[in-house]
Amino acid sequence: MNDAHAVTVAHPKLILLAVCLVALMSTAGVAMPYPILAPIFVDAPADAFNHFAGLPPKLLLGLALAANPLGILLGSTFIGALSDRLGRRRILLTTLTLTLLGYLLTAWALDMRWYLLFVFSRFLTGVTEGNVAVARAIVADLHPQLDRARSFAILNAVLYMGWLVGPMIGGFTLPLGEPVPFLIGAFTLLPCLAILLWVLPETGAAEGLQGVSLLAVVRKQHAFSLLRQDKLLAALFWMQLLFALGVNAFYEFYPLWLVEFARLDSTGIAWVTAGLCLLMTLSSAALGKRGHGSEPLLLARRNALIVALGLLLLAGLPAQPGVLLVMALGLPLAIYNALLPTWCAEQFAHHGQGAVMGLLSTVFCISNVLVALLGGALTLLDTRLTIALGGGMCLLAVWQLGKLAARPHAVKQAS
């Protein structure tokens, strides 16, 4: 298959390095809040913020967790596809600037102890954080100058490093004040903008609006339009939604599990998250050197099964082995997360890499929102129920992935 928006650039390795550096700093800013939200709502003195309107802190935590991915969900439906038309560089610069402003608003909301403004600012920040699809699309554009599978694995390794660095900074700076991690998240985006302006050329179609309104482009080129065009992609969407539901039940609520059952504070959560992300980084880097082989879907299915069984086991484990399992799950998660985008970039390149990567981001964000709301309600009964539900969702995804891999046209490789 030929990539609709692939371009030849003078220094592809330098561009890959620049995108990875931007992804590292940007992801670190996104990841900073995750280890600190549970302590802010559940393990802090009661006030009008964490007991807003007399609601239980766990329910307020669930709503706060849902706000950011709800925004990312909205942004992911059109930001990646919009970069196919207006150009990657332009869209990435715009969204990073707006994300920086969103972090500043979030910090102010925390300082003023306004819960509704905090949730609203997390939503607005999320809308512009849907630009991860643009970074992945840039990497896909560099094929065939750079091997796509290895480039995706390198990018994923850097993203995991961001999830390693971000939570550690967030966890260690929370004692300085709740707004501090979000201020740091804003400042990390300043070097991102400088690197983009210096290194990144314009890639993607860069057709411009050509007399068409921006709203009309968004309506026509949003990610969900692909589901009507390609039955294989639609089947992949439902499988990935199931898996993402399970994985996000883990991502969003293992910090609460650590608070309740392992009695860890924000610093302890940061260390566990660092261990998890370090394993994900090393695993993804190793996959980048080795490649994904000739049957990426079958390998992805095996690792999805390991994740499913691990989550079901975590729901019943005591604190010490549970903490070790939380970190160990980084290995199969990293392999799966490197394999699936690579296969999608090869299989569906004709739809436009921005739109395809945007669809994957959209799936992840839909599951973020659903899990935050449903999981937040389940934690009122027992946090372990949310983890167990995640394991069950992953098992359903393993079954669907087996059916998907068995399709004859699902194993074709890109030419």
Buried (B, 14 or more C-beta within 10 A) or exposed (E): EEBBBBBEBEEBEEBBBBBBBBBBBBBBBBBBBBBBBBBBBBBBEEEEBBBBEEEBBBBBBBBBBBBBBBBBBBBBBBBBBBBBBBBBBBBBBBBBBBBBBBBBBBBBBBBEBBBEBBBBBBBBBBBBBBBBBBBBBBBBBBBEBBBBBBBBBBBBBBBBBBBBBBBBBBBBBBEEEBBBBBBBBBEBBEEBBEBBEEBBBEBBBBEEEEEEEEEEBBEEBBBBBBBEEBEEBBBBBBBBBBBBBBBBBBBBBBBBBBBBBBEBBBBBBBBBBBBBBBBBBBBBBBBBEEEBEEEBBBBBBEBBBBBBBBBBBBBEBEBEEBBEBBBBBBBBBBBBBBBBBBBBBBBBBBBBBBBBBBBBBBBBBBBBBBBBBBBBBBBEEEBBBBBBBBBBBBBBBBBBBBEBBEEEEBBEEBE
